[in-house]
């Protein structure tokens, strides 16, 4: 049984990742700061597969404690999904350093810290995947319209894309495949009710992308529909 860890698993896309990966036979560590009823229900439905993991991605001690819990239960990690994120909108003229830095800490720095901490378990798998949840708004080269208020969010995702590329090169010999993933515009708390995609559709597409990844495809930026996005 393959083992996955999903951060930001308490709701939205993270919760849907847990649901679909469990259905595919994965053992899933569903990581969030606090337990929620939806995860408890999934754990009851999949008692040998889904386990809640306490993890605050912005807290070094919490990350190390989570590593210890996972390492005590499995010798390897086949899939790490860095899904925890902060979607605060910040506009020109109203930007404050504290708010901007909070977005960068959660969306950019935390995935690096979590990946570093779980690196030994990812390497032990021989062939593993690290999926960093990015966004179309993090693509500088895409011809999409800029979203008003996306200063911090877009910058954080563009920076995450660069970190994804860096790690893919440095850790290629360890058998770890890296991918930056764009879920599309999805009906979540952040995406709103007018979004065209459901979490089920988006995550099904992203899992299909991950299932096709090979070492030669590491360090690239993928949309949920399987198309490759420009940086």
N, C-alpha and C positions, 0 to 999 in steps of 0.2 A: 504494500500500500504506500503510495507516494504521500509526502507530507508537505503541507503548505502553511504559511503564516500570512495573515491578512491584517494590516493595520487599518484603523478607521472603520472597524467592522460593525459598529453599533447601529448603523443606519445607511440608507442610500445605496451607493454603488458597492461599498465595502460589505454590507450585509448581503447584497445579491451575489457577490463573489463567494461568500461562505456557502450560501444556499446551493449555487450551481457546482462548486467544486466538490461539496459533499455528495451531491447527486452523481458525480462522475467517479466517486470512490476514493477521493482524497481524505486523508486525515487532516483536519483543519484546526489550527490554533487561531481563534477569532479574537484579535487584540483590540482593546479599547480601554479608555480610562475608567469607565464604570460599566458594570453588567447591565444589560437591558433585557426586557421580556422577550423580544424577538429572538435574541441569541439563546436564551434559556429554552425557548420552544424548539429551536433547531437542534440544540444539544439533546433534548429529550427524544426528538425524532431520529437522531443519529447518535446514539449513546457511545458508540465506539469510534466516532469520527470527528465530532465537533466538540471543542473544548474552549471555554472562554479563558482569555489570558489578559491579566491586568497589565496595561502598558500605557504610559504617558510618553509619547515620542519626543517630547521636549525636556524630559528629565533623565539625566544620565544614570542615576541610581535605579530608576524604574526600568530602563532598558537593560541594564546588567542583571537585574532580578528576573526579567522575562527570559533572558538568555539562559540563565541557570535553570529555570523551570522547564524550558523546552529541551535543553541538553540532557536533563535527567530522564526524559521520556522518549527521546529519539536520537540516534547517532548522526542523523543528517537532516538537511532541509532541502527539498527539491524545488520549492517555489516560494519566493518572498514577494508579496505585493505591497508596495509602499503606497497605501491608499489614504492615509490620514491627511487631511488638508484643511485649509482655512480660506474661505471665499469672500473675505471682507473687501468691499469696493471702496477705492480711494481715488478721488478726482484731483486734478490740478487746481491749486488754490486752496484746497482744504486738507492737503496731505500733512500728516503729522508723523514724525520719526518713529514714535512708539508703535503706532498702528502698522506702519510699513514694515518695520523690523519684525513684528509679530507674525506677519504673513510669510516673510522670508524664512523665519526660524522654523515654522511648521512645514511649509511647502518645499523648501530647498535644503536647509541644513539637516532637518530631522531624517529625511530618507538616507542621507549619507551616514549619519550617526547609527541608524538602525542597521544599515547594510554592513558597516564596519563591525558592529557588535556580533552579527550573526554570520559573518564571513567564514569562520571555521566550520560551521555546520553546512553552509552552502558548498564549500570546497570539498567537504567529506562526501557529498553526494556523487562526485565525479562528473556529473552533468546536471546543472541546475539553472534556474531562471530567476532573475531579479526584474520585476516589472514596476517601473516608476510611473505612477499615474500623473500624466501631464495634461495638456489641453491644447486645442487648436489655437487658443489665445496666446499660447507660448511659442507659436511659430512666427518668426520674423518674416520669413519668406512667403508665407501663404497670403493669398489675395483676399482674405476675408476682411470685412469691415472691422475696424477697431471698436471695442465696446467701451463706452464712456464709463469711467470709473475703474478701468482695469489696470491702472498703473502698477500697483503692487502685485496683484494676482498674476498678470501677464508676465511681469519681470521675474517673478518667482518660478514660474513654469519654464520660461526660457533658460533661466539659470539651471534648473533641474535637468533640462535636456542636455546642457553642456556637461554636467556632472555624470549623467548617464553615459555620454560618449567617452569621457575620460576613464571611467571605471571599466568600460567595455574593452578598452585597449590595454589597460594595466593588468586586468585580471583574466584576460583571454586564455592564458595557459592553464588556469585553474579549472577550466571547464564551465565557467559561469557565463551564461548568455544574458546580456542586458537589453532591455527594451524600454523606450519611452512610449506610453500609450495615451491616445486621445479618445475619450469615451463618446465624443459628440455632445450634442445638446440634449440633455436628458431630464425627464420629469423627476427632479429631486427637490429638496429644500432650496438648494442653490439655483438649479435650473428653472424652477417654476413650472406652473401647470400648462403653459403654452408650448413647452418643448415638444418636439416631434417624436422623441424616442422614449421608450420605457426602460427602466433599469434592466429588466429581463433581456430586452433586445440588445442593449449596449454591451452588457457583460457577456452575453452569448457570443457576440462578435469578437470581443477582446480575447476570450478564452480560445476561440477558433484561431485567432492570430498567434497566440502563444503556442498552440499545439503544432504550428507549422514552423516554428523558429528552429534554425540550425546555427551552429557556431559561426558560419559564414555570414549570418544575418545579424550578428550582435551589434549593439550600439546604434540602432536605427530608430526612427520615429514613425509609429504606426497609428492610423485611424482605425476606429472600431470596424469599419467595412473592409479592412484588409489592405487599403491603399497606403502607400508610403508618403509621409508628409515632409515638406522641406523644413530645414531648421529655421 
